Amino acid sequence: MLAFRKYILPFQRRGDSLAFNIQPLDTILYTKGDFRKIADQAIDSAILAVGTTAGPTRALTSSELLVKYLTVRGLRVTELNTDEARNLYRLGSFLGFYLLDGTQVIYFGMFDAAPAKEVVFRLKLLLQNLHQALQLFNEVTSKTMTPEQIARVEALKSRIQVEVLVSDEVNRTALAQRVAELTADFHQFPWRLLTSADLQQKVDEEYAQIGEL
């Protein structure tokens, strides 16, 4: 990273000898076969290092209520042990979204300490990323896939949802309306804004099923 938060990613193909020695710049070495994978990882790391317009989101375990809510929903943090999971994760990770899975695949944003404008910014960009990824699939990637592979992607797409935890102080109606306006031309992945009261209601419903002891 240089002055003024400028980030340089120097790439060099393995085996090449350059007139200008860039090795001191933590050069990223690649081969023809692994360039895309290495580039994706380097870009993700750079984005996380520079940061977004606000501070990092809190850890999921920082709230006992949130842990109970996710447990009741049957959600867990997605293991990034497949290309599919890693690709989904990359679409929202640098915006502060966790990738969770269970019955649904959930992008979860803990933005209850963020102002309304920041929430709109992050949610709009996530929905934009999902829309563009779907466009790429429809127009390019699917052309080389088998019917079975396409069916798998379609099934996964139908499970994707977005949930954002916001402050009790923000105007949820106005915020939701603005996001809807900004994303009107996107594929409509389901999304919703939650407050701590919504989390508590879901947890209370689970306790109610236990009854009195």
C-alpha positions as CSV (number, residue, x, y, z in Angstrom):
1,M,0.0,0.0,0.0
2,L,1.3,3.4,-1.0
3,A,0.5,7.0,0.1
4,F,-3.1,8.3,-0.1
5,R,-4.4,4.7,0.4
6,K,-3.3,3.7,-3.1
7,Y,-3.0,-0.1,-3.3
8,I,-0.7,-1.7,-5.9
9,L,-0.9,-5.4,-6.9
10,P,2.2,-6.3,-8.9
11,F,1.8,-9.5,-10.9
12,Q,4.7,-11.4,-12.5
13,R,4.5,-14.6,-14.4
14,R,6.7,-17.3,-12.9
15,G,9.9,-17.7,-14.9
16,D,9.9,-14.3,-16.4
17,S,12.9,-12.0,-15.9
18,L,12.0,-8.3,-15.9
19,A,14.3,-5.4,-16.5
20,F,12.8,-3.6,-13.5
21,N,13.0,-5.6,-10.2
22,I,9.5,-5.5,-8.6
23,Q,10.1,-8.3,-6.1
24,P,10.4,-5.8,-3.2
25,L,6.7,-4.9,-3.8
26,D,5.5,-8.3,-2.6
27,T,5.1,-9.5,-6.2
28,I,2.3,-12.0,-6.9
29,L,3.7,-14.8,-9.0
30,Y,1.3,-16.7,-11.3
31,T,1.2,-19.2,-14.1
32,K,-1.2,-19.2,-17.0
33,G,-3.3,-21.9,-15.3
34,D,-3.8,-20.2,-11.9
35,F,-3.9,-16.5,-12.7
36,R,-7.6,-16.0,-12.2
37,K,-7.7,-17.8,-8.8
38,I,-4.6,-15.9,-7.6
39,A,-5.9,-12.6,-8.9
40,D,-9.3,-13.0,-7.2
41,Q,-7.6,-13.8,-3.9
42,A,-5.2,-10.8,-4.1
43,I,-8.0,-8.4,-5.1
44,D,-10.2,-9.6,-2.2
45,S,-7.3,-9.1,0.3
46,A,-6.6,-5.6,-1.0
47,I,-10.2,-4.5,-0.7
48,L,-10.4,-5.8,2.9
49,A,-7.1,-4.1,3.7
50,V,-8.2,-0.7,2.4
51,G,-11.7,-1.0,3.9
52,T,-15.1,0.4,2.9
53,T,-16.7,3.7,3.8
54,A,-17.2,2.6,7.4
55,G,-15.6,0.6,10.1
56,P,-15.7,-3.2,10.2
57,T,-18.9,-4.9,11.2
58,R,-19.2,-6.6,14.5
59,A,-18.6,-10.3,15.0
60,L,-21.8,-12.5,14.9
61,T,-21.0,-13.8,18.4
62,S,-20.9,-10.2,19.8
63,S,-24.7,-10.5,20.5
64,E,-26.3,-13.3,22.4
65,L,-29.6,-12.4,20.9
66,L,-28.2,-12.7,17.4
67,V,-26.6,-16.0,18.1
68,K,-30.0,-17.3,19.4
69,Y,-31.8,-15.9,16.4
70,L,-29.5,-17.6,13.9
71,T,-29.7,-20.8,15.9
72,V,-33.5,-20.8,15.8
73,R,-33.3,-20.1,12.1
74,G,-31.0,-23.0,11.6
75,L,-28.3,-20.8,10.0
76,R,-24.6,-21.3,10.3
77,V,-21.5,-19.5,8.8
78,T,-20.8,-21.0,5.4
79,E,-17.7,-23.1,5.1
80,L,-15.6,-21.8,2.2
81,N,-14.5,-25.2,1.1
82,T,-15.8,-25.1,-2.5
83,D,-15.4,-22.7,-5.4
84,E,-19.2,-22.1,-5.3
85,A,-19.1,-21.0,-1.7
86,R,-16.0,-18.9,-2.2
87,N,-17.6,-17.1,-5.2
88,L,-20.8,-16.3,-3.3
89,Y,-18.8,-15.1,-0.3
90,R,-16.7,-12.7,-2.5
91,L,-19.9,-11.0,-3.7
92,G,-20.6,-9.6,-0.2
93,S,-17.6,-10.0,2.0
94,F,-15.9,-6.7,1.3
95,L,-19.2,-4.9,2.0
96,G,-19.4,-6.4,5.4
97,F,-21.9,-9.2,4.8
98,Y,-21.6,-12.6,6.4
99,L,-22.5,-15.6,4.2
100,L,-24.8,-18.0,6.1
101,D,-26.5,-21.2,5.0
102,G,-29.2,-23.5,6.1
103,T,-32.5,-24.0,4.3
104,Q,-31.7,-20.7,2.7
105,V,-28.5,-19.0,1.7
106,I,-28.4,-15.7,3.6
107,Y,-26.2,-12.6,3.2
108,F,-26.4,-11.1,6.7
109,G,-25.3,-7.6,7.4
110,M,-24.9,-6.3,11.0
111,F,-25.3,-2.6,10.3
112,D,-27.2,-1.6,13.4
113,A,-24.4,0.9,14.3
114,A,-24.3,2.4,10.8
115,P,-26.3,5.4,9.5
116,A,-29.1,4.9,7.1
117,K,-27.1,6.2,4.1
118,E,-24.4,3.6,4.8
119,V,-26.9,0.8,5.0
120,V,-28.4,1.8,1.6
121,F,-24.9,2.0,0.1
122,R,-23.9,-1.5,1.2
123,L,-27.2,-3.2,0.5
124,K,-27.6,-1.6,-3.0
125,L,-24.0,-2.7,-3.9
126,L,-24.6,-6.3,-2.7
127,L,-27.8,-6.5,-4.8
128,Q,-26.0,-5.1,-7.7
129,N,-23.2,-7.7,-7.4
130,L,-25.7,-10.5,-7.2
131,H,-27.5,-9.1,-10.3
132,Q,-24.3,-8.8,-12.3
133,A,-23.3,-12.3,-11.3
134,L,-26.6,-13.7,-12.5
135,Q,-26.3,-11.8,-15.7
136,L,-22.9,-13.3,-16.3
137,F,-24.3,-16.7,-15.7
138,N,-27.2,-16.3,-18.0
139,E,-25.3,-14.7,-20.9
140,V,-21.9,-16.5,-20.7
141,T,-21.3,-19.2,-18.1
142,S,-24.5,-21.2,-18.7
143,K,-23.6,-21.6,-22.4
144,T,-20.9,-24.1,-21.5
145,M,-22.7,-26.0,-18.7
146,T,-24.7,-29.2,-18.7
147,P,-28.5,-29.1,-18.0
148,E,-27.7,-30.7,-14.6
149,Q,-25.2,-28.0,-13.7
150,I,-27.7,-25.2,-14.8
151,A,-30.4,-26.8,-12.7
152,R,-28.1,-26.8,-9.7
153,V,-27.3,-23.1,-10.1
154,E,-31.0,-22.2,-10.6
155,A,-31.8,-24.1,-7.4
156,L,-29.1,-22.2,-5.5
157,K,-30.3,-18.9,-6.9
158,S,-33.8,-19.6,-5.5
159,R,-32.4,-20.0,-2.0
160,I,-30.5,-16.7,-1.8
161,Q,-31.8,-14.0,0.4
162,V,-30.5,-10.9,2.2
163,E,-31.1,-9.8,5.7
164,V,-29.8,-6.6,7.2
165,L,-29.9,-5.7,10.9
166,V,-30.4,-2.0,11.3
167,S,-30.7,0.4,14.2
168,D,-34.0,1.0,15.9
169,E,-33.5,4.7,15.2
170,V,-33.5,4.6,11.4
171,N,-36.6,5.1,9.4
172,R,-37.0,1.6,7.9
173,T,-39.8,2.5,5.6
174,A,-37.8,5.4,4.0
175,L,-34.7,3.2,3.8
176,A,-36.5,0.3,2.2
177,Q,-38.1,2.6,-0.3
178,R,-34.8,4.1,-1.4
179,V,-33.2,0.7,-1.8
180,A,-36.2,-0.4,-3.9
181,E,-35.8,2.6,-6.1
182,L,-32.1,2.1,-6.6
183,T,-32.4,-1.6,-7.4
184,A,-35.6,-1.5,-9.5
185,D,-33.8,-2.8,-12.6
186,F,-32.0,-5.6,-10.8
187,H,-33.1,-9.2,-10.4
188,Q,-35.2,-9.2,-7.3
189,F,-33.5,-11.3,-4.8
190,P,-35.5,-11.2,-1.5
191,W,-34.2,-8.9,1.1
192,R,-35.5,-7.4,4.3
193,L,-34.5,-5.0,7.1
194,L,-34.5,-6.2,10.7
195,T,-34.3,-4.6,14.1
196,S,-33.4,-6.2,17.4
197,A,-37.2,-6.4,18.1
198,D,-37.6,-8.7,15.1
199,L,-34.8,-10.9,16.4
200,Q,-36.3,-11.0,19.8
201,Q,-39.8,-11.9,18.5
202,K,-38.4,-14.9,16.6
203,V,-36.5,-16.1,19.7
204,D,-39.6,-15.6,21.9
205,E,-41.6,-17.7,19.6
206,E,-39.2,-20.6,20.1
207,Y,-39.4,-20.2,23.9
208,A,-43.2,-20.1,23.7
209,Q,-43.2,-23.5,22.1
210,I,-41.3,-24.9,25.1
211,G,-44.0,-23.7,27.4
212,E,-43.9,-23.4,31.2
213,L,-41.7,-25.9,33.1
